[in-house]
Each structure stands twice: as structure tokens, then as C-alpha cells.
Amino acid sequence: MITLSVTIMSGSFDASRRSMVERLIREIKPEWIAKLTVDFQVISDWWRNGPWPTAERCWNHGDVVGATHHLLLQDDITVCDDFLLTVHELARAKPDAILGLYSNRKICDEARAKDARWVEIPDGTWGQAILMPTAKIGDFLAWECTHIKRSFKHDDSRVALWCIHTKQQVLCPQPSLVDHAAPDKSLVGHSRSSRVARWFQKESPLHLDWAEGEVLKGAIGMPKHYNEFVR
């Protein structure tokens, strides 16, 4: 049986991000949170510690709660209808994979043209929404602590580097379940209006068959210099 824990990492020092969290919880729907998660927490950065310290707290929390899967969300996203129900469907369809519920690569355009349900992207763990089997969280955190330099600022790229170096399967559902709600309002200097999902639809994707169908293969798109931060 699939069980789900969720954390939202939030730059709570910023008033607009606090409002975004409230909106996101309304979108996800409190009644479904109560029914479909065993734990749901907002992990706040009031001290401007940055993305990775906040994400690390999220992953540690998910590891302790011990559901079968942990979902880490960023605060500046919008989600599809029936979001949590669909997350459960994805976890049942691909229980052992790392799932990036947001994707922004050209392979997604091909998936849309073919109406393919999945793309496999080796570094496809954009921070907007990452679903991980809880049994793998400890391995990720131990590998990250040993192999990634403290000077590396990114949170989601830490997951991506682990996935690449340890050959984890990373799958991105098509269409994406989440999209950037404020791509031009980054708190870490990444503001770009183009930072949106290639294929996102607000309407519920529950009717789609996530268990079957072709998996399209995408290439690594991570900047090569990120490997300089790997020991």
C-alpha cells in the first residue's frame, strides 16, 4: 500500500511566499491532505539560510515519518486538479523510481506530440516537486554529505547529481502535475519567465493510464561544471 508524506519548503521570510503557501494548500485541498497523507508539513526558512538547508530539513523529516514515499514541494507552484490522488497513482505505477513532477526539456514536446505518459531524464529532479521512495532518502542524504561540497548552493541539483552518479531511474510524468506559479520572482536570482513546464494542464489527469505506455528517453542537461562540486 502506498502511503505519502509531504513537505513544502518555503522562504517564509518573504511575505509573498507565505501567501503562496496558503494558496497552494487551498489548491491541494485540506480535505484531501487529511485523507491521502500521513504527514503534511511546511518547513519554513525564516532566517534566509537558503534552499539546500531548507530542503535538507524536508528530506530528513520525510525520512523520519516513514511513509512509503515522500513528496517535497516548493512554495511557488501551482498544481493540477486531483493532485494528491494522481500522486498516489504515479507512486503505484512507478514505486521504485524518483519522480520529477515538473519538467522543462524539449523531450516533453515530443511526449506531448505522441501523448506519451513518461519521459526518463537522468537529471530530471527539478525542485518544484520531487517524489522519492522514502527508503532511498537515507542513501541520498549520506551520499550528498560525503560527495557534494558544502559550497554548492543548489538543492534539487544535489538530488540530480546523486541520481546520475548512483544510476537512479528518474521519470517525469507527462503532462507535468505542477507548474511554476512565479517563475519571474525567484528568491535566489533565477527569475526567468521561461522557467515553466513544457506541458502542464490544470485539468485532472486521473483518467490517464500511468501504468502502461512508452517511456521516452531524454538526455542529461545539467551544466557540466556542476560536477566540479562532486568529490
N, C-alpha and C positions, 0 to 999 in steps of 0.2 A: 504493500500500500504506500502510495506517495503521501508524504507529509511535507509541509512547507513553512519555513520561517523567512521573514522579510526584514531587511533594514533599509532605511532611507538615509543616505549620507547628506548632510545639509550644512551649508555655510550660514549658520544661524546668526552670525554677526551682522548679516545683511538683511534689512527689513523685507526687501522684495523676495528673498529666498524663503523667509518664514511664511510669507503669503503663498508662495508656490507650493510649499509642503501642504498647507491646508487645502489648496485647490486639488493637489494630487490625491490626497486621501479621499476627497469627495468623489473624484473620478473613479478611484479604485472601489469605492463604496464601503463604508464601515460595516454594513451587514454582511458583506462577503468576506471582509477581513476576519470577522468573528467566526464565520463558518469554515473558511478554507485555509486559514493559517493557524499554526500552533503558537506563533510568537510574531509580533509586528512592532518594531521599534524605530524611532527617529534618533539617529546618532548625530548629535549637534557639535559643530565646531564654532564655539563662541570666542575662541582665542586666536583665530587666524593661523592655526597650526598647519593648514594646507590639506590637499586632497589625500595623500597617502596615509598620514596618521589617522585621519578620519575613516578612510576605507579599511585600514588595518583593524581598527576597533570594530567595524562592522563584521569583518570576516571572523575575528575572534569570538564575537558574540554568537554568530551563526554556528560556529564550531561547538560552543558550549551548549547551546539549546538542543542540538542533536536531532533535528528533523532529517528526513532523507535528503532534502535539498534546501539550499539557502539562496535567496534572491537578494542581490544588492542593487538598489536603485539610486540614481541621483535625483536631486530635488527639482531640477529644471526640465522635466519631461512631461509629456502627455501620453496617455495610454489608450489602447483600443477598448471598445466595449467588451464586456465579459472577460476582462483582463485576467483575473486570478483563475477563473475556470479554464481559460486557454493555457495558462502556465502549467496547470495540472496536466492537461492533455499533452503538452510538449514533454513534460518530465516522464510521463508514461510511455510516450513514443520513443524517446531517446534518453533512457535513465542514466546512462553512464557517461554521456558527453557533457562538455562545457558548452553552454548555450549563450550566445550573444543576441539579445532580443532586439537590438538596434544594429543596423548595418548600413554602410555608406561606401560601397565599392561598385565598380562597373558590372561585376558579375551579377549583381542584383537586377540590373536591367535585363540581362539575359534570362534570369529566373522569371521575371515578370512576363517577358515575351513567351516563354514556354509554360507559364503557370506552374513552375516547379516549386515545391514546398521548402526545400532546404538548399543552402549553399554552405560548403565547407571552406572556411577561411582560417588558415593556421594561426593568424593573429587577430581573429575577429571578435575580440573581447572589448568592445567599446564600453566605456564606463557607465553609459546611460542605464544599462540593465544587463547584469550578468547572473545567470543561473548556474549554480555549481552543486554537484553531489557533495553533501556535507562530508562524506568520508574522504574527500580529496582536499579539503580545506587545510588540514594539518600539514599535508605534504607540500602544498603550495607555500604556506607561511614559513615552513622550515627551509625550503629551497630558496625562497626570496631572501630570508635573513642571511643565508650562507653565501649566496651568489650575486646579489644585486647591491651595488654600492649605495651607501646612505645618501649620497649627493644626487641620486636620480629622483626627480620630483614627481614623476607620473605614477598614478595609482593603477589605472587599467592596463597600461603597458607592462607593468610588473606581472600581471596575470598573463598577458600575451607572451612575454619572454619565457615564463615558466612553461606555458603550453608548447611553445616552439622547441625549447631545449629538452623537454621531457616527453615530447611527442604525444601530447594530449589531443584528442579529437575536439575541434571547435566547430560547432554548427550554428548557423544563423537562420531562423525561420523566415520564410517569405510568404506574405509580407511581414515586415517588422511589426512587433507588438507595441513598440514605443517610438516616439519621435522627440526631437529636441523642441522644447517649447520656447526657449530663449537662446537661440544659437549666437545671437549678436550681443549677449550680455554675460559673457564669461567672467568669472571672478579671478581667473588665473591667466588672463591675457590671450585667450584663444577665440576671441569673438570673430565669427565669420558666418554670414547668412547662409553659406553653402553647407554648413555642418548640420545637415538634416538627413533623414533616412531616404535612401533611393526609392523605396517602395513602402509606404505606410498607408494604411486605411483605417479610419476610425471605426467603421462598422465591424461588428463582431465577426471574428474568424473561426468561431466554433464549428461551423459547418464544414470546414476544410478537413481533408484526410491527412493528418500529420504522420501517420504510421507508415504510409506507403509512398512510392514515387521516387523519381530520380533525385540524386544529390549532386548538384553541380560543384565543380572544384574550382576554387579561386586561389590566387597566388598571395604570397606574403607581401604586404605593402608597408610594413613598418620601416621607418628610417634606419638605414644601416648603422648610423653612428650610435644608436641605442645599445648595440652590442658592446660598445666600449665601457658600458656601465656594468657589464657582467664579469664577475671574477671567475 
